[in-house]
């Protein structure tokens, strides 16, 4: 956005505009249409890439796409073998999907902050946020999905009785059932909250810094935006990795009987 536009709109208005989602509805039932669109679109990109790599896979000299896909699969498979102590055919594909999908969410933060909102304004869209992980609804949606899987596998592996005993009897035995239940509930609820808030907080802060850099004079922007973008590559990768590893660890805990 030009300096004149900045001056006309004001720094505060510029920041608020870039951090406001394209919504439909009000209150609890409001839908963030841009978050939904880019989440689905990036999920489609992930599926298309791996499907294309699998269809073109060869036992001969592999192409660039096959090499990259095999590297990702091997990387995730190693993390699962190191962190997951149960037996499940679902965990590795789930971990791969989470890592790639969250990384693609985060990667959108590396595009210049004005490009997509400008395109959106030409299409008649008043607001447009393109980084799903800067939307608390998206990060909590992902973390709650993991949380439901934790509960599902805890009951599936341990049974209803075993899961109830885990809630009521650990860690202090039958004489402290209410206290055990309170501690266990806090422990379980903290899992999706920490997963969702960690991803949201880091990416929201990163996006805000890019927006603040965009408010600076044009000749200063490249000096600050390039090193921050390089550093941000580490952040977006690390956050996707952390989300994946914690998911594996939590599901491994759900498979353990002790």
N, C-alpha and C positions, 0 to 999 in steps of 0.2 A: 504494500500500500504506500502511496506517495506521502511525502512530508506534508503537503497541503491537506490531504485527507486526514492525516493524523491530527493536524491542528484544528480542522473543522470538527472532527468527531470527538477529540479529547482522548487523552491516554486512558482514562478510566473506562470510557465508553468503548474504546478499541479492545481493551482486555476483556470486558464483560461480553462484548459481541462474539469474540473468538472462543469464549468458554461457555457459551450458551448453546445447548443442543437444539436441533430441529425436532420439535415435539408435536404430538397430536394427542388431544385430550388434556385433562387437568387432574392435579392431585396424584393420588396413589395409582390411578389407572392411566396416567400419561405414558405414552410410548415415545421413546427417543428414536425417531425414524432413521437418523443418520447412523447411530450406533448399530441398529439392527441391520441396515443395508451393508455397511462396511464389514460387519462381523460375518454375515452370510457370504458376501463377496470374497473375503479373504479365506474363509473356509473352503469355498469353491476353488480358489487358486491352489490351496494346499492339496485338495483331492485331485485336481487336474494334473498337477506336477507329478505326484507320485504314481498316478495311473499312467501318465505318459511315459515316465521312466520305466515302469514295470513292463509296459507293452514293447518298449524298444530295448529291453535288457538283452544282453548277449553274453555268451561264455567267452567270446573273443575279447578284442580290445574294447573296453567300455567307453562310452561317450561321457561328456562332461556331466550331463544330467544324471546318468546312472552312477557315476562316481560320487556325486554329491549326495544322492539319495541313499546309497549304500553307507556312506560315511555317517549320515544322520542316524540310520537304522542301527548301525554298529555302536555308535555313541550312546544312544538311548538304551540299547540292549545291555550294554556294560553297566549303566547306572541301575537298571532293574536287577541285574544279577547281584550287584553289590549291596543293594538296599532292600530288596524284597525277598522275604524268607519263606513265603508260601508257594503254592502252586496254582497258577491261573494263566489261562491263555489270553486274558483280557488286558492285563496290566501293561504289558509292553506296547501294544497298539494304542492304548489309552494315553500312556506317557508320551509316545511320539506325537499323537494328535495334540495334546496339551502344549507341548514344547513348541511345535511348529505354529500352531494357531496363535498362541500368546505372543510368540516372536513376531509374527506378521502384524498382529495388532500394534505392537510396540514400534515396529519398523515404520509405520505411517507417521510417526513423530519426526522422522528425519526429512520429510518433505517441507519445503518453505511454507510457513504458516499462512501465507496469503493466497497461495495458488488455488487450493480447492474451494475456499470460501468465495474467491473471485469467480470461479467457474460456476459455483452454485448461484451467485447473485445474477449471473447472466441467464440462468435457467429459471429465475424467479424465486429462488430460495432465500429467505431472509437470514437464516442461520445454517451453518454446516460445520460439524465437528467430525474429523476424520480418524481420530485415534480412539478406538473403542475402550482401551484400557485407561483412558482419562475419564471414563464414565463409571461411577461407582456401581450403577446398575449392572453393567457388563461384568466387572470383576467379581461382584458378589454373586451374580448368576453362575459364573464358573465355579466359584468356591462352594456355593451351596450344592451344585451338582456333585462335586467331590464329597461333600459332607453326607449326602444321601447315599452315595456308594459306600462310604465308611460304615454307616448304619446297616445297610443292606448286607454287606459281607460279614459284619460282626454277628448278625443274627443267623446268616446262612452257615457260617463256619462253626459258631459256638452254640447255636440253637437259642430259642427264646429263653430257656432256663439259664443257660450259661451266660447269655448277655445280661440277664437280670441280676445274676450273682455278681457279675463284674461291676454293675452299677451300684449294688447295695453293700457288697461285702469287702470291696477293696478301697483303700489299703489297710483299714484299721479293724476289720473283722465285724462280726454280727452285732456287737454291742454299740457300734457307732454308725448304724445304718443311715440315719438322716444326714450325718456329717459326711459319710462316704458318698452319698447320692449328690450332695451339694458340690463336693469337690469334683466328682466325675462330670456333672453337668457343666461346671465352669470350664473344665478341661476340654470337653467336647465342643462346647459353643465357641471357645477361643480359636479352634482350628479354622473354621470358615471365615471368622472375623479377621484373623491375622493374615490368612491367604488373600482375602479380598482387599483389605486396607493396605497391605504392603505393596501390592502391584499398583493399585490406584494412586497411592501417595507418591511413589517414585516417578510414575509417568506423568501425573498431574504437575508435579514440581518441574519436571523436565520440559513439559509443554509451556508452562508459565515462563520459564527462562527464555525459551525461544521467542515468545511473544514480547517479552521485555526488550530483548535484543532488537526485534523488528521496530521498536519505537525509537531506537537511537538513530542518529544521522546516518545516511546511506554509506558514507565512507568509513564508518566505524563498524558497521554490521559484519562485513566479511572477516574482520580481524577477530571478532568474538564468536561469531556463529560457527566458523569452521572448526576451531579447537573444541568447542562445546559439542558439536556434532560427532567428532571423532571419539570424544570421551563418552558420549551418549550411546554410541554403538555398544560399548562395554556394558552400560547400564541395561539397555533393552535385552541384550543376550542373557545377562546375569539374572534379571528378573524372570525371564521365561524359564531358565534353568532352575531357579529356586522354587518356582511354582510346581514344576514337574517333579523335582526331587522330594519336596514335602508331600506331594500327592502320593508318590511311591511309598514313602515312609509311613504315612498315615494308613494306607491300605495294607501295608505289611503288618502294622500293629493290629489292625482289624482281623487279620488272619491268625494271630497268635492266641493260644489258649491261656497263657499264664499272664 
